[in-house]
Amino acid sequence: MSTGFDGLPAFWLGFDMEEGGIVEAYEVQYSDLILLSSSSSSGGVSLSLSAAELSRLESISTSIMEALGPSGPGLLAVTGVPNTSTLRRSLLPLARKLALLNPQDRNRILKEHSLGSDVPLKNLDRSVSSFAMQLKYEQGSKSTQSGPSHKVNDSGSQEQDRNDVYGLSKIQNEEFKNLGSTFKDLGFCMMELGLHLARICDRAIGGEELEQSLLESCSAKGRLIHYHSTLDSLIIKEMGRRKGFSKQKANHKRDQEHPIRNEQTAAEFPNLGKTGDAGSYCCDPSNLWQQWHYDYGIFTVLTAPLFILPCHAQSTKMEDHFCKYCEQECPSPSGHTYLQIFDPNKNNVLMVRASPDSFIVQVGESADILSKGKLRSTLHSVCRPGKLENLSRETFVVFLQPAWSKTFSISDYPMDHSVVSGQCDGIHCAGEEPGKLTREIHRIVPPLASRLKDEMTFAEFSRETTKQYYGGSGLQSKR
């Protein structure tokens, strides 16, 4: 295992002992990722490279496996990916704009760009809005070869007539003009990152199971996510009231289909953002944008989040469209991503820090299973900042998974290494009563052993996982 100057593993050098829970994601340069995944030689790296370069790349490969393996955090960051910074800055702000559009305009825009939503947007108490699309690997290959596919809609007066009918301003329509193409371009780039990383992991583990499982699935799911600020929630409820939805009973139950539907609303926690520093509430289960869970695919690839503050946060009046849509990007108030993970090796909750233009790659349960435990799935959640209640968080996520027909064999899988199978009795973080978070996680995260059976297909595993998290009697269905 490679170590740093202080004897800690290289991938843990970002852990700040004084802050008591910050882990800086191990960073891999995109150029090194490409070299390591090259198929130009049996060893995966060109024979034309010098001995020193080969040694350097071998060290990086070792660090990748350490970061993603049982002794690491189960994630890393890829930096220096070409042509993605502009795509990220173009796409991420659209998440909030879509979330705050009136439903009629939003539905039309989503339909025009072949997008849907896996969050019930009619739920006025939601604290997350998500806009999703299936991405095909074949399409991705063509897209990345031809470059970004931004196209100008030149349908002329017919398009303008539709805009007039729906009341969508010309300025707003221009903002969403490249929504679908930007979504696809960035999504395909992120899919390629996952494939390169799968190839590297396969070579370290032996075999081609991870990469082939991704290719056999033929597709991945992209999701553009807006994590609502308190102000956003008020605006959405005001829009609903004006549209005649005010008689709807506020739904304070947890949504039942996907982890990003599990967040508590600001109304449930009136003290949100009133006291404490930006990270002081991160271990409080009542102050999460997204509840604790595992992703159950192979890899989850995420953009580093973008944070947005409204220019005039004191106004929530719907007549004041300037205040509603005027916004400014801002750096993370704490310097981290507000993604938090549980480290079973240290029995601690850690906040993830990553470079603003990097891509974070997390290990899912399918990769954990297929690698026989050589990769470790990441138990994680997303917490709200403690002070800035009008801060929103934007991110884009691509979920890479096996084919639905993929069969899991668990005869030689170390099932007992799962975090929630009994190894998290000492989970703690600053300000938490010892054992409190342990009990909370045990209560809401169903053990892998209860969801996975030998020879189960990925479709069956996915169905059982969803059922136990969010089904009618699921652990997070009534929270």
C-alpha positions, 0 to 999 in steps of 0.5 A, a space after each residue: 500500500 502506498 503511503 504519504 509522508 505521515 504514513 497514512 495511505 495516499 488516498 487518505 492524505 486529505 483527511 483533516 484530523 482537526 476538522 474531525 471528518 473531511 476526506 479529500 477525494 483521491 484525484 486521478 488525472 484524465 490523461 493518466 486514466 486513459 493511459 492506464 486503460 489503454 489496450 495497446 499492450 497486455 499490461 494495459 500500458 504502452 510498451 513505449 513508455 519509460 520505466 519511470 513512467 510505467 512505475 508512476 502509472 503502476 503507483 496510480 493504479 495501486 492508489 485507485 484500487 486502494 481508494 475504491 477498495 475495502 481500506 478506502 472511502 469507496 470513491 475517487 475524483 477524476 480531474 482534467 477531463 477535456 471539454 467538460 467545464 463549459 458543459 458543466 457550467 451550462 447544464 447545472 444552473 438549468 436544474 434550478 431554473 427547471 425546478 422553479 418553472 410553472 408545470 405547464 412550461 416545464 412539461 413542454 421543455 422536458 418533452 421537447 428535450 426527451 427528459 422526464 422526472 423520477 421525482 413526483 413534481 406535483 409534490 409541493 413539499 419535495 426538497 429535490 427536483 430531478 430530471 432524467 434521461 436514459 443514455 445509450 452507449 452506442 449514441 455516446 460513442 458517436 457523440 464523443 467522436 463528433 464533439 458537443 452536439 449543441 444545435 440551434 432550434 430554427 423552427 421559426 414562427 411555429 416555435 415562437 407561437 408555441 412559446 406565446 401560447 405557453 407564456 414562456 419568454 423568449 429569454 427563458 426559451 433561449 436558456 433551455 435551447 441546448 438542454 437536451 444536447 448538453 445533458 447528453 454530451 456531458 452524460 456520455 463523457 461521464 459514461 466513458 469515465 466509468 468504462 475506463 475506470 472499470 477496465 482499470 479495476 478489471 485488470 487489477 482484480 483479474 478478468 473483464 467482469 465490470 467493463 463487460 457488465 457495463 457494456 452489456 447493459 447498453 445504457 445508463 441513467 443521467 439525472 440532473 438534480 436540484 437540491 432546494 433551498 428554503 427559498 426555493 421551497 417557498 416559491 414552489 409552494 406559492 406557485 402551487 397555491 396560485 395554481 389551485 393546489 393549496 388544498 393539497 395536504 402537505 405530504 411529509 412522508 418519505 417518497 417511495 421510489 429512489 434515494 433522492 426522494 428521501 429528503 426532509 423539507 425545510 418546514 419539518 425543521 424550522 431551526 434549519 440554518 438558524 445556528 451553527 457553522 456550515 458543517 455543524 448539522 451534517 450528522 443530524 439525520 433531520 438535516 439531510 437533503 438526501 438520506 443514507 443509502 447505497 447506490 446499487 449499480 456499478 459506478 455512480 459518476 457525479 459532477 462536483 456540485 454547483 452552489 447557487 444563492 438568489 440575488 435578493 433572497 429576502 423576497 419570495 413574492 411571485 410577482 417579483 420575477 427578478 428575485 425569483 430568477 436572479 441568481 449567483 453562483 458561489 463557492 461551497 461555504 465550507 469548502 466541501 461538497 456536502 456529500 458525506 460518507 461513512 468510513 467503516 474503518 474509522 467508524 466515522 462520518 466524513 465530508 467529501 472534498 473535491 476540486 470544483 471541475 472534477 468528477 466524483 466516482 462512487 462504487 455501487 453495490 453491484 461492483 462490490 458484489 461482482 468484484 467479490 468485495 475487492 471494491 467497496 460500495 459507498 454508504 452516503 448521504 447529502 447534508 444541508 449547510 447549517 447557516 445558508 438556508 437559501 443556498 441551493 445545490 446543483 449536480 449531474 449524476 450518471 448511474 452505471 449499472 449491469 444489464 437487468 438480466 445479469 446474474 449475481 453469484 455470491 457463493 464466495 462474496 464476503 457478505 459480512 463486510 457490509 457496513 450495515 451487517 453489524 460493523 457500524 456499532 461505533 459510528 459517530 461524528 462531532 456533536 452526535 450522541 455515541 451510537 445515535 447515528 448507528 441506530 439511525 442507519 441501521 433503522 433506515 438502511 436495509 442490510 445487503 444480506 436481506 436484499 441479495 440472494 444467490 443467482 438473483 438477477 440485477 433486475 430482481 436485486 434492484 426490485 428488492 432493494 427499492 422495495 425494502 427502502 421505499 416500498 409500502 413497508 420499506 424502511 424509508 417509506 414512512 419517514 
